[in-house]
């Protein structure tokens, strides 16, 4: 399901206009981004938790050429599925 499809479905469910739903939808994900940038976890009870973790610098190998490539330290976002979502998908 794509963003546009989600907005359409939410507009039908909530009887709000598509533009109202889009503002809320974008606001939620902007809030997620801001919290993750700060290094905070974003936890949605029954759905899951988004976390930011530090990844150390390392050296990888290009499988095509065999050349070593340095990869700098960086941050990565991970998601751990919550119990409610896990059970709903079974």
QUIPE-V136082 format. One record per helix or strand. SS is the DSSP state (helix for helix, strand for strand). FROM is the first residue (numbers start at 0). TO is the last residue. Records with the same first field share a line. If there is no record, write none. Layout:
SS->FROM-TO, FROM-TO
//
This chain:
helix->2-13, 17-36, 82-88
strand->41-43, 47-54, 57-60, 67-70, 73-80
//
